[in-house]
Amino acid sequence: MAVAPIPVASEDDADAVTRPWPRASYAWGIAIMLGLASAFSHADRTVMSLTVTPVKAEFGLDDTHFGMLQGLAFGLFYMVCSIPIGRLADTYQRRIVIGISLGFFSLFAMASGLARSFTQLFITRVGVGVGEASVTPTGMSLLTDLFPPEKLGRAASLFFLSTPLGLGLSLIAGGKLLTELNYLDSIGDIPFGLAPWQAAFILVGFPGLLLAPFFLTIREPERRGKRAATPLSIRQVLSVMNERRRVLALMFAGFSMVPLVNIAFNVWTPALFERVYGWTPAEVGLGFGLLLITCGVSGVIFAGWVCDRLAQAGYKDAQLLVAALCYLPCGLFAACAPLMPTAWGALALLAPALFLSNVPLSCAGVAFQLILPNRCRAQVTGVFIMLTGLVGQGFGPVLIGYLNDTLFTGQDGIRYTMAIVVGAAAPIMSILVLAARPSYRRARAADDGLAASEA
């Protein structure tokens, strides 16, 4: 990318700590735009989940091959590209990185609707994954330089609200959109001979193109904190990770269970309600979408609020404590939900499960920023996305699809697959994240000058 590294003040400047933070209205405005960018990325993924049946019918796919579209095509490249794009964000102007990436994944999302074969659709999903890989590492790096630590939890919550809010609104709007498109298709009113699922991808991908220019026009926030003055070499980044290897390994392993559970919800819940309870896509979109909006959004807001309160009270590991304690009961509710005899019983248990499953989203994002130097935050976040995504996004959808095709092959087999996968993942996450707390506290203390040892 032909963009020069931005000039920044030296971390050794006498006023490095006392420099005023950006104006609150300006900072929150960028946070809102980052949330919208993330929401647009989730909208595309939701349409993919709602179009399981027509996409499978169009290309003659089974559940394993459909899982490949979500897991290998999108998830694998999303993960792998998070690291080089994270390095771009740590080295160059982040506003340019996210602006170009937003336009890139929007174009490929629209191109998904033009696919005429499984191979073409696979390639477009790869392009979407590459573009969307910039959103989280670049967005969190920007937020950390826009908000002081005691407000970062709430800012991160606004950013990560895009996950449940974007998914929920997309389910509701997407279900309604597909219903309308199916009607237009029945009377021959969809132009260019597009199928309803193809038109849905084109319509959902377009708004991102309108938002991309915003990021190209804002001011790049001044970088703050340790090692903010100049970009770090790859060797220096690896040295930082080696110094923090114990705490990072436990956090990577523990938080990898979160996308596994969330992907199980987001990718396969529409299929669960269609196959087991006989709901239409519009009914799934409304019922599950409302839960994502109300319970999921509440969980993210709760996480930011309680973490900031605990941080102000002196808890250096507030994010890890909150995430781990909330995820234990999440597993119980999530495992029981698909086993309920009625759709309304399943929704009743999904409500607390969705609330609790969204708590770790902002917790993990903030926790990494607080123990890493400025110029390696996006790169290490990229490593986190890649490693956790191998489990959650790369392995999770394919695992559930494979179990559906080989072990629980009946029409209602998906309910047992989902119960087993999410029921096992949640307690593993809590145990590993709780085990990371001592090393995390030492890392925070060392950065604050309160201890000499590194984690």
Residue, then its C-alpha position, 0 to 999 in steps of 0.5 A: m500500500a503506497v501510504a507513508p507511515i504517519p508522523v507521531a510524537s515520541e513516547d519519550d516526550a515529557d507531555a506524553v501522558t498529559r496530552p489531551w485526548p481527542r474531543a469526546s464527540y469526535a471520538w464517539g463519532i468515529a466509534i459509531m462509524l466503526g460500528l457501522a462498518s462492522a455491522f455491514s460485514h455481519a449483514d453479509r454473513t447473515v444473508m449467507s446463513l439465511t440462504v442455506t436452502p436455496v444456495k444448497a439447491e442451486f449448486g447441489l451442496d450438502d451441509t459439509h460443502f455449505g460449511m466450507l463456504q462459511g468456514l474455509a472460504f470466508g473464515l480461513f482467509y479472514m483469519v490468515c489475512s488478519i495478521p498482514i492487515g494488522r501489520l499494515a494498521d500498525t505501520y500505516q494510516r489506519r483510516i486508509v487501511i479500513g476505508i479500502s478494506l471496507g470497499f473491497f469486502s463490499l464489492f465481493a459481497m455483491a459479487s457473491g450474488l453473481a456467482r454461477s457455480f460453487t467455485q465462483l461463490f467460494i472465490t467471492r467468499v474468500g474476497v469477503g473474508v480478506g476485506e473483512a479481516s481489517v475491521t476488528p484489528t484496525g478498529m480496536s487500534l483506533l479506539t485505543d488512541l481515541f479513548p482513555p483506558e477507563k472509558l475504553g470498555r464502553a467504547a469497545s462495547l459500542f464497536f462490538l454492538s455491531t455483532p449482535l445488533g448487526l446480526g439481529l437487524s440483518l436476520i429481521a431485514g434479511g428474512k423480510l427481504l428474502t420474502e419480498l424477493n421470493y414474491l418478486d421472483s414469482i411474478g418475474d420482477i427481479p431484473f437480470g434473471l437473478a435468483p432471490w438469494q443472488a439479489a439479496f447479496i447485491l443489496v446487502g453489500f451495497p451500503g458498505l460502498l457508501l461508508a468507505p469514503f468516510f474513513l478516507t476523509i477523517r484525521e488519523p488519531e495520534r498514536r499513544g502509549k509504549r513504543a508509539a513513535t515508530p513502527l516495530s520490526i517483525r522481530q520486535v513484534l515477535s519479541v513482545m509476544n514471546e515476553r507475554r507468551r504465557v498470558l497470550a497462549l491462555m487467552f488465545a486458547g480460551f477465547s477461541m471457544v467464543p467464536l465457536v459458540n457464536i458461529a454455532f448460533n449465527v450459522w446454524t440456528p436458522a437451519l435448526f428452526e427450519r428443520v426441527y420446528g418448521w419455521t420459515p426464514a422470515e419467522v426465524g429472522l424475526g424471532f432469532g433476530l429480535l433476541l440478538i438485538t435485545c439480549g445480544v446488545s444488552g450483553v455487550i453493553f453490560a460487559g463494557w459497563v461492568c468492566d469499566r466499573l471494575a477497572q475504576a475499582g482497581y481490578k487490573d484483570a476485570q475483562l478476564l474475570v467478567a468474561a470467564l464468569c459469564y461464560l459458564p452459565c452460557g454453556l448450560f443455556a446454549a446446550c439445552a436450547p436446541l433440545m427443547p420440544t417447542a420453538w418458543g422453549a428454545l427461544a426462551l433458553l437462547a435469550p440468556a445464552l445470547f446475553l452471556s455469549n456476547v459478554p466476552l466480545s468487548c472483554a477480549g478486544v480491550a484486554f489485549q490492547l491493555i498489555l501490548p505496545n501501540r505499534c503491535r496491537a493490531q498485529v497481535t489482534g490479527v494473530f488472535i483472530m487467526l488462532t481463535g478463528l481456526v477453532g471458531q470460524g474455520f473448524g466450527p461450521v464444518l464440524i457441525g455440518y460434518l456431524n449433521d451429515t455423518l452422525f446425527t443424520g435425521q431431520d432433527g439431528i442438528r439439535y444434538t450436534m449444536a447441544i454437544v458442540v456449544g455445551a463442551a466449548a463454554p466451560i473450556m473457555s472459562i477455565l482457560v481464561l481464569a487460568a490467565r488472570p495471574s499472568y495478566r495482572r503481572a503484565r498490567a503491573a509491569d506496564d504500570g511500573l508497579a512490578a519488574s517481572e514480565a508475564 
